[in-house]
Amino acid sequence: MDRTQRFDPNQTVMAGPPSADPMRTQMMAAAPGGLDPMRATAMAAMPTKALEATIVPGREATMANGPAREQFLLELRAAGTGAPGTRTPLNLCLVIDRSGSMEGAPLQYVKQACSYVVDLLTPNDVLSIVTFEEAVDVLMPPQRVTAKEPIKQGIERLVCGNTTNLYDGILLGLQQVVQVEDPGRATRLVVFSDGEPTAGIKDFAALVQHAGDVKARGVTATFLGFGPDYNEELLAAMAKRAGGNYYYIPRPEMIPEVFRSELEALMTVVARNLRLELKTSRWVSLRSQHDRQGASDREHAIALADLERGTVIEQVFDFDFPNHPLGHYRVADGRLVYDDLLTGRTETLDLDFVMEFTAEVSRYSKPADPRVGQAAQVAGASRAVEKTILGLKTQQLTRAAAVADLQKTQMLLLQEGRVAEAQEVTQALRAIQSGDQGSAEKTLIGTMLHLDQGKKQG
C-alpha cells in the first residue's frame, strides 16, 4: 500500500509527540593479476544503523486559536565509532582539469596530490581517473588499487592541453563510478579546476543541473577551485547540488593538503545519498530556507550531505500555523531515505513533527529550546554571509562595513562552536583588509555552503 494512502498527515494525534597525442591523455592499462574491479568487498554488516534521528520542537506548545510560528530542529547523528583500523571502502574518481591555464605549478601540485591519494588507497578501494581540457579522456578506468607505481607514473605523464570542458569531464567521471555497484562503498567524484568553462556546455544553470543529475544517480561530487580565475559561485552551486564539498585553494602548495582532508573524511562516511521527504498538513506553511524541490507546496524533497562517523547534521524548519484549536496535531510527516554503509542497505527513517496547541500563555510564551535557537542562529549566519558577499559585489557595502559585519558573524560562529567556519571568516577578513576582495568572496562562498549543510562534529 502506498504510504500516503495508509497515513493521513492531517489527522489529529491523540497521543504525545513522538583520463598518444601529447595533448591527449593515454588510458592506462588495467591492473595486473586480472582482478575484477567490479567485485567489491562489502563491509561486514553491523548490528545497528548508521543514523539516529531526533526531532526537537522549539517549544513544548504553541498558541491555539490564533496565528503562530514555531521552529523544529531535525538532528541526524551518525554512528560515532567503528572497529579499530576499519574504514569505509571507496569508489573514487579523480576528475582533473589539465587545460592550458594549469601549466606549471598548478598541474605539478595536482599530480603530487593525486599520487598522495593513490598511496592512501588499498586494494579494497576502486579508483578511476578522468582528465579534461577541450577533450575529455579516461586515464584509468575503475579498478582496484593493487599496483600503485603504474598509476602514479600515468599521473606524472599528464600534460596541459587547451580549453576547459568541465561539463563533459564530469559526465565521463560519472560514467566511471556508476560501473561499480556496491552499496557499501562511499562513492565520490573529486573535481579540480582553475578556470571558467570555455568548451562544451558553459551555461551556469545547465552546469548546476548537471551536478544535480550526478547526485540523482547516487553519486556525490566535491569541487576544488584553484587560483583567481575560476567562478566560485558556479563551483559552489555545483557542489551544493551534488551534495559534496567546495574548497577554495588560494595557493598551489595547498592542493595536496586539501586533497588529504577530503579523502580522510570520505574514508569515514557511514551514510550517503540522504534525502528528506517532508509533507506538511493542509493548514501548515513551511518557511525554511532550504534548497528543496517538491510536487506541490506541501511536499518537499531536500537533499542532505553525506555523513561521516561522529558527525551531526542539524536542519531547522520554520512552520506557520493559522488559527488552530486545542490539542496535539501532526504538522508534518517526514521520511529520511539514505544508503547505510554499515548495513549495506537503503534504509528509511520515519519522522513525525508534532505540536501541541494550547491556550495557556505560560506555556506558549516559554523561551525556545536552546538547541533549536542555536541551530537557527547558525543557519542565520549563512544568510548574513550571503548578504555581505552581495554587498561587496554590488558595492553597497564599504570595506569597513563588510569587515564589521563579518566580525559579528565570526563572533557568533565562535560562540556556537563552529570553529572551522569562523576560521574561514578570519581568512576572508584578512583578504578584505589586504585589498583582495576576490579571495574573500571565494572563501565566504565556501563558508555559506558549509553552514547550509548544517554539519558539525557530534
VEXDREN-2710 file (C-alpha; in Angstrom, 1 decimal):
% VEXDREN-2710
k/r/px/py/pz
1/MET/0.0/0.0/0.0
2/ASP/1.3/3.5/-0.8
3/ARG/2.5/5.3/2.3
4/THR/0.3/8.3/1.6
5/GLN/-2.7/6.1/1.5
6/ARG/-2.1/4.5/4.8
7/PHE/-1.4/7.7/6.7
8/ASP/-3.2/11.0/6.7
9/PRO/-0.8/13.8/7.9
10/ASN/-3.8/16.0/8.7
11/GLN/-5.3/13.7/11.3
12/THR/-5.2/14.7/14.9
13/VAL/-2.6/12.9/17.0
14/MET/-4.2/11.8/20.2
15/ALA/-1.0/10.6/21.8
16/GLY/2.0/12.7/22.7
17/PRO/4.8/13.8/20.2
18/PRO/6.7/11.1/19.2
19/SER/41.8/10.3/-18.4
20/ALA/49.3/9.2/-28.0
21/ASP/48.7/12.7/-28.8
22/PRO/50.8/14.7/-26.3
23/MET/47.7/16.8/-25.9
24/ARG/45.6/13.8/-25.1
25/THR/45.8/11.5/-22.1
26/GLN/46.7/7.9/-22.6
27/MET/44.4/5.3/-21.0
28/MET/46.4/3.3/-18.5
29/ALA/46.4/-0.5/-18.7
30/ALA/44.3/-2.4/-16.3
31/ALA/46.0/-3.6/-13.1
32/PRO/48.0/-6.8/-13.4
33/GLY/46.6/-10.0/-12.0
34/GLY/43.3/-9.9/-13.8
35/LEU/41.4/-8.6/-10.7
36/ASP/37.8/-7.8/-11.5
37/PRO/37.3/-4.2/-10.4
38/MET/33.6/-4.7/-10.3
39/ARG/33.9/-7.2/-7.5
40/ALA/33.6/-5.2/-4.4
41/THR/34.3/-6.4/-0.9
42/ALA/31.5/-5.1/1.2
43/MET/32.0/-4.1/4.8
44/ALA/30.8/-6.6/7.4
45/ALA/27.3/-5.9/8.4
46/MET/27.0/-4.0/11.7
47/PRO/24.1/-4.7/14.1
48/THR/22.9/-1.1/14.1
49/LYS/22.0/1.5/11.5
50/ALA/24.4/4.4/10.7
51/LEU/21.9/7.1/11.7
52/GLU/19.7/8.2/14.5
53/ALA/17.2/11.0/14.1
54/THR/15.9/13.4/16.8
55/ILE/13.2/16.0/16.3
56/VAL/13.2/18.9/18.8
57/PRO/10.3/21.4/18.8
58/GLY/11.2/24.9/19.7
59/ARG/8.7/24.9/22.4
60/GLU/6.6/22.2/24.0
61/ALA/3.4/24.0/23.0
62/THR/2.3/26.9/20.8
63/MET/-0.7/29.3/20.8
64/ALA/-4.0/27.9/19.8
65/ASN/-6.9/29.9/18.3
66/GLY/-4.5/32.4/16.6
67/PRO/-1.7/32.6/14.1
68/ALA/1.6/31.2/15.3
69/ARG/5.0/30.3/14.1
70/GLU/7.4/27.7/15.5
71/GLN/10.7/26.1/14.7
72/PHE/11.7/22.5/14.7
73/LEU/15.2/21.1/14.8
74/LEU/16.0/17.9/13.0
75/GLU/19.2/16.3/14.3
76/LEU/20.7/13.4/12.3
77/ARG/23.5/11.8/14.3
78/ALA/25.9/9.3/12.6
79/ALA/27.4/6.3/14.3
80/GLY/30.4/7.6/16.3
81/THR/32.9/4.8/16.1
82/GLY/33.9/1.7/14.1
83/ALA/36.0/-1.3/14.8
84/PRO/39.7/-0.4/15.3
85/GLY/41.5/0.0/11.9
86/THR/38.3/-0.2/9.9
87/ARG/37.3/2.4/7.4
88/THR/34.8/2.8/4.5
89/PRO/35.9/1.3/1.2
90/LEU/35.9/3.9/-1.7
91/ASN/34.7/4.2/-5.2
92/LEU/36.6/7.3/-6.2
93/CYS/37.0/9.2/-9.4
94/LEU/39.6/12.0/-9.7
95/VAL/38.4/14.5/-12.4
96/ILE/41.4/16.6/-13.3
97/ASP/41.5/19.9/-15.2
98/ARG/44.5/19.9/-17.5
99/SER/43.6/23.0/-19.6
100/GLY/46.3/25.4/-20.7
101/SER/46.0/27.6/-17.6
102/MET/47.1/24.7/-15.4
103/GLU/50.6/24.8/-16.9
104/GLY/53.4/24.9/-14.4
105/ALA/53.0/24.8/-10.7
106/PRO/49.2/24.1/-10.6
107/LEU/49.4/20.9/-12.5
108/GLN/52.5/19.8/-10.7
109/TYR/50.8/20.2/-7.3
110/VAL/47.8/18.3/-8.6
111/LYS/50.0/15.4/-9.7
112/GLN/51.6/15.4/-6.3
113/ALA/48.2/15.4/-4.6
114/CYS/46.8/12.6/-6.8
115/SER/49.9/10.5/-6.1
116/TYR/49.3/11.0/-2.4
117/VAL/45.7/9.9/-2.8
118/VAL/46.9/6.7/-4.6
119/ASP/49.3/6.0/-1.7
120/LEU/46.5/6.2/0.8
121/LEU/44.2/3.8/-1.0
122/THR/44.2/0.0/-0.6
123/PRO/43.3/-3.0/-2.8
124/ASN/39.8/-2.7/-1.3
125/ASP/39.3/0.7/-2.9
126/VAL/38.2/1.3/-6.5
127/LEU/39.9/4.3/-8.3
128/SER/39.3/5.8/-11.7
129/ILE/40.9/8.9/-13.2
130/VAL/39.4/11.3/-15.8
131/THR/41.1/14.4/-17.3
132/PHE/39.6/17.2/-19.2
133/GLU/40.7/20.1/-21.4
134/GLU/38.9/20.6/-24.7
135/ALA/38.8/16.8/-25.0
136/VAL/38.0/14.5/-22.1
137/ASP/39.8/11.3/-21.5
138/VAL/39.9/8.3/-19.2
139/LEU/43.4/8.0/-17.7
140/MET/42.4/5.0/-15.7
141/PRO/39.1/3.0/-15.8
142/PRO/37.7/1.9/-12.5
143/GLN/39.9/-0.8/-10.9
144/ARG/41.3/-1.9/-7.6
145/VAL/44.3/-0.1/-6.3
146/THR/46.7/-3.0/-6.3
147/ALA/49.8/-1.8/-8.3
148/LYS/50.3/1.8/-7.2
149/GLU/53.5/2.7/-9.2
150/PRO/52.0/2.4/-12.7
151/ILE/49.1/4.6/-11.6
152/LYS/51.4/7.3/-10.3
153/GLN/53.6/7.1/-13.4
154/GLY/50.5/7.6/-15.5
155/ILE/49.5/10.7/-13.4
156/GLU/53.1/12.1/-13.8
157/ARG/52.9/11.9/-17.6
158/LEU/49.9/14.3/-17.7
159/VAL/50.4/17.4/-19.8
160/CYS/48.3/20.5/-20.4
161/GLY/46.0/20.9/-23.3
162/ASN/43.8/23.8/-24.4
163/THR/40.4/24.9/-23.2
164/THR/38.2/23.8/-20.3
165/ASN/35.4/21.3/-20.9
166/LEU/34.1/20.9/-17.4
167/TYR/30.7/19.5/-18.3
168/ASP/32.0/16.6/-20.3
169/GLY/34.7/15.9/-17.8
170/ILE/32.1/15.4/-15.0
171/LEU/30.0/13.3/-17.3
172/LEU/32.9/11.0/-18.1
173/GLY/33.7/10.8/-14.4
174/LEU/30.2/9.8/-13.6
175/GLN/30.3/7.1/-16.2
176/GLN/33.3/5.5/-14.4
177/VAL/31.9/5.4/-10.9
178/VAL/28.4/4.1/-11.9
179/GLN/30.1/0.9/-13.2
180/VAL/30.8/-0.1/-9.7
181/GLU/27.7/-1.4/-8.0
182/ASP/28.3/-1.7/-4.3
183/PRO/26.1/0.0/-1.7
184/GLY/28.8/-0.5/1.0
185/ARG/31.2/2.0/-0.7
186/ALA/31.5/5.7/-0.4
187/THR/31.2/7.0/-4.0
188/ARG/32.6/10.4/-4.9
189/LEU/33.8/12.5/-7.8
190/VAL/36.6/14.9/-6.8
191/VAL/36.7/17.6/-9.5
192/PHE/39.6/20.1/-9.7
193/SER/39.5/23.2/-11.9
194/ASP/41.2/26.6/-12.1
195/GLY/39.1/28.4/-14.6
196/GLU/35.8/29.2/-16.2
197/PRO/34.3/26.5/-18.5
198/THR/35.4/27.6/-22.1
199/ALA/34.4/24.5/-24.1
200/GLY/31.4/22.3/-24.3
201/ILE/28.3/23.3/-22.3
202/LYS/29.2/26.6/-20.4
203/ASP/25.8/27.8/-19.2
204/PHE/25.6/28.3/-15.5
205/ALA/22.2/26.8/-15.0
206/ALA/22.9/23.8/-17.2
207/LEU/26.1/23.0/-15.3
208/VAL/24.4/23.2/-11.9
209/GLN/21.6/21.0/-13.2
210/HIS/24.3/18.6/-14.5
211/ALA/25.6/18.4/-10.9
212/GLY/22.1/17.6/-9.7
213/ASP/21.9/14.9/-12.3
214/VAL/25.1/13.4/-10.9
215/LYS/23.5/13.4/-7.4
216/ALA/20.4/11.8/-8.8
217/ARG/22.5/8.8/-9.9
218/GLY/23.5/8.3/-6.3
219/VAL/27.0/10.0/-6.7
220/THR/28.3/12.8/-4.6
221/ALA/30.7/15.4/-6.2
222/THR/33.3/17.6/-4.5
223/PHE/34.7/20.7/-6.3
224/LEU/38.1/22.2/-5.7
225/GLY/38.8/25.7/-7.1
226/PHE/42.3/27.0/-7.5
227/GLY/43.6/30.5/-8.3
228/PRO/41.9/33.8/-9.0
229/ASP/40.1/33.0/-12.3
230/TYR/37.6/30.2/-11.5
231/ASN/33.9/31.0/-10.9
232/GLU/33.4/30.4/-7.2
233/GLU/29.6/30.8/-7.5
234/LEU/29.4/28.1/-10.1
235/LEU/31.6/25.6/-8.4
236/ALA/29.9/26.2/-5.0
237/ALA/26.5/25.9/-6.6
238/MET/27.5/22.7/-8.3
239/ALA/28.9/21.3/-5.1
240/LYS/25.7/22.1/-3.2
241/ARG/23.5/20.5/-5.8
242/ALA/25.8/17.4/-6.0
243/GLY/25.8/17.1/-2.2
244/GLY/29.5/17.4/-1.8
245/ASN/32.1/19.9/-0.6
246/TYR/33.6/23.0/-2.0
247/TYR/37.2/24.2/-1.4
248/TYR/38.9/27.4/-2.3
249/ILE/42.7/26.8/-2.8
250/PRO/44.5/30.2/-2.9
251/ARG/48.0/28.8/-3.4
252/PRO/49.2/25.7/-5.4
253/GLU/51.2/24.4/-2.4
254/MET/47.9/24.0/-0.5
255/ILE/46.5/21.5/-3.1
256/PRO/47.9/18.3/-1.5
257/GLU/46.6/19.2/2.0
258/VAL/43.1/19.9/0.7
259/PHE/43.0/16.6/-1.2
260/ARG/44.2/14.8/2.0
261/SER/41.4/16.4/4.1
262/GLU/38.7/15.4/1.6
263/LEU/40.0/11.8/1.3
264/GLU/40.3/11.3/5.0
265/ALA/36.7/12.4/5.6
266/LEU/35.5/10.3/2.8
267/MET/37.1/7.2/4.4
268/THR/34.7/7.6/7.4
269/VAL/31.4/8.1/5.5
270/VAL/28.7/5.9/7.0
271/ALA/25.6/7.3/5.3
272/ARG/25.2/8.8/1.9
273/ASN/22.5/9.9/-0.6
274/LEU/20.4/11.3/2.3
275/ARG/17.1/12.6/1.0
276/LEU/14.5/14.1/3.3
277/GLU/10.9/13.9/2.1
278/LEU/8.5/16.2/4.0
279/LYS/4.8/16.7/3.6
280/THR/3.1/19.3/5.7
281/SER/-0.5/19.3/6.8
282/ARG/-3.0/21.3/4.7
283/TRP/-3.1/24.1/7.2
284/VAL/0.7/24.4/7.7
285/SER/3.2/26.5/5.7
286/LEU/6.9/25.7/5.6
287/ARG/9.1/28.8/5.6
288/SER/12.6/27.2/5.8
289/GLN/15.5/28.5/3.6
290/HIS/16.2/25.1/2.1
291/ASP/17.2/24.2/-1.5
292/ARG/14.2/22.0/-1.9
293/GLN/12.0/20.5/-4.6
294/GLY/8.5/19.0/-4.4
295/ALA/5.4/18.0/-6.3
296/SER/3.3/20.7/-4.5
297/ASP/3.5/23.5/-1.9
298/ARG/3.0/20.9/0.7
299/GLU/5.5/18.3/-0.5
300/HIS/9.2/19.0/-0.2
301/ALA/12.3/16.9/-1.1
302/ILE/15.6/18.1/0.5
303/ALA/19.0/16.5/-0.3
304/LEU/21.4/16.4/2.6
305/ALA/25.1/16.0/2.8
306/ASP/26.8/12.6/3.4
307/LEU/27.6/11.9/7.0
308/GLU/30.9/10.7/8.4
309/ARG/31.4/8.9/11.7
310/GLY/30.8/11.1/14.7
311/THR/29.2/13.9/12.8
312/VAL/25.8/15.5/13.1
313/ILE/23.5/17.3/10.6
314/GLU/21.2/20.0/12.0
315/GLN/18.4/21.4/10.0
316/VAL/15.9/24.0/11.2
317/PHE/12.4/24.2/9.8
318/ASP/10.1/27.1/10.3
319/PHE/6.4/26.3/10.3
320/ASP/3.5/28.9/10.2
321/PHE/0.2/27.9/11.7
322/PRO/-3.2/29.7/11.3
323/ASN/-5.9/29.6/13.9
324/HIS/-5.9/26.1/15.3
325/PRO/-7.9/24.5/18.0
326/LEU/-6.5/23.0/21.2
327/GLY/-4.8/19.6/21.1
328/HIS/-1.8/17.7/19.8
329/TYR/-1.5/17.7/16.0
330/ARG/0.9/16.3/13.5
331/VAL/2.1/19.4/11.5
332/ALA/4.3/17.5/9.1
333/ASP/5.1/13.9/8.1
334/GLY/8.7/13.2/7.2
335/ARG/10.7/10.3/5.8
336/LEU/14.5/10.1/5.5
337/VAL/15.9/7.7/2.9
338/TYR/19.6/7.0/2.8
339/ASP/22.3/4.5/1.8
340/ASP/23.6/2.9/5.0
341/LEU/27.2/1.9/4.6
342/LEU/27.1/-0.1/7.8
343/THR/24.1/-2.3/6.9
344/GLY/24.8/-2.2/3.1
345/ARG/21.2/-1.4/2.5
346/THR/18.9/1.6/1.7
347/GLU/17.3/2.5/5.0
348/THR/14.3/4.6/5.9
349/LEU/13.6/6.6/9.0
350/ASP/10.0/7.9/9.6
351/LEU/9.8/11.3/11.2
352/ASP/6.8/12.9/12.9
353/PHE/6.7/16.7/13.5
354/VAL/4.0/17.1/16.3
355/MET/3.0/20.3/18.1
356/GLU/0.6/20.8/20.9
357/PHE/-1.7/23.9/20.6
358/THR/-2.6/25.4/24.0
359/ALA/-4.4/28.4/25.4
360/GLU/-2.1/28.6/28.4
361/VAL/0.1/31.8/27.9
362/SER/2.6/30.5/30.4
363/ARG/3.3/27.5/28.2
364/TYR/3.4/29.0/24.7
365/SER/5.4/32.0/25.9
366/LYS/8.3/30.0/27.2
367/PRO/11.8/30.7/25.7
368/ALA/12.7/28.4/22.8
369/ASP/14.7/25.3/23.5
370/PRO/18.4/26.5/23.4
371/ARG/19.3/23.7/21.0
372/VAL/16.8/24.9/18.4
373/GLY/17.8/28.6/19.0
374/GLN/21.5/27.8/18.5
375/ALA/20.9/25.8/15.3
376/ALA/18.7/28.7/14.0
377/GLN/21.4/31.2/14.7
378/VAL/24.0/29.2/12.7
379/ALA/21.5/29.0/9.8
380/GLY/21.1/32.7/10.1
381/ALA/24.8/33.2/9.9
382/SER/24.8/31.7/6.4
383/ARG/22.2/34.3/5.3
384/ALA/24.4/37.1/6.9
385/VAL/27.4/35.9/5.0
386/GLU/25.4/35.9/1.8
387/LYS/24.3/39.4/2.4
388/THR/27.9/40.5/3.0
389/ILE/29.0/38.9/-0.3
390/LEU/26.2/40.6/-2.2
391/GLY/27.0/43.9/-0.6
392/LEU/30.7/43.7/-1.6
393/LYS/29.9/42.6/-5.2
394/THR/27.4/45.4/-5.7
395/GLN/29.5/48.0/-3.8
396/GLN/26.5/48.6/-1.5
397/LEU/28.8/47.9/1.4
398/THR/32.1/49.7/2.1
399/ARG/35.1/47.7/3.1
400/ALA/34.8/48.9/6.6
401/ALA/31.1/47.9/6.8
402/ALA/31.8/44.4/5.4
403/VAL/34.6/43.9/7.9
404/ALA/32.2/44.9/10.8
405/ASP/29.5/42.6/9.6
406/LEU/31.9/39.7/9.2
407/GLN/33.4/40.3/12.6
408/LYS/29.9/39.9/14.1
409/THR/29.4/36.7/12.2
410/GLN/32.8/35.4/13.3
411/MET/31.9/36.1/16.9
412/LEU/28.6/34.2/16.6
413/LEU/30.2/31.2/15.0
414/LEU/32.8/31.0/17.7
415/GLN/30.1/31.2/20.4
416/GLU/28.3/28.3/18.7
417/GLY/31.5/26.2/18.5
418/ARG/31.7/26.5/14.7
419/VAL/35.5/26.9/14.7
420/ALA/36.2/25.8/11.1
421/GLU/33.7/28.3/9.7
422/ALA/35.0/31.0/12.0
423/GLN/38.5/30.4/10.7
424/GLU/37.2/30.8/7.1
425/VAL/35.7/34.1/8.1
426/THR/39.0/35.1/9.6
427/GLN/40.7/34.2/6.3
428/ALA/38.2/36.4/4.4
429/LEU/38.7/39.3/6.8
430/ARG/42.4/39.2/6.2
431/ALA/41.8/39.1/2.4
432/ILE/39.5/42.2/2.5
433/GLN/41.8/44.1/4.7
434/SER/44.7/43.4/2.3
435/GLY/42.5/44.5/-0.7
436/ASP/42.0/41.1/-2.1
437/GLN/38.2/41.1/-2.4
438/GLY/38.1/38.2/-4.9
439/SER/39.8/35.8/-2.4
440/ALA/37.4/36.9/0.3
441/GLU/34.4/36.2/-1.8
442/LYS/35.7/32.7/-2.8
443/THR/36.3/31.8/0.8
444/LEU/33.0/33.1/2.0
445/ILE/31.1/31.1/-0.7
446/GLY/32.5/28.0/0.9
447/THR/31.5/29.2/4.4
448/MET/27.9/29.6/3.2
449/LEU/27.9/26.1/1.8
450/HIS/29.3/24.6/5.0
451/LEU/26.8/26.4/7.2
452/ASP/23.9/25.4/4.9
453/GLN/24.9/21.8/5.2
454/GLY/24.4/22.1/8.9
455/LYS/27.1/19.5/9.6
456/LYS/29.3/19.5/12.7
457/GLN/31.2/17.2/14.9
458/GLY/28.8/15.4/17.3
END
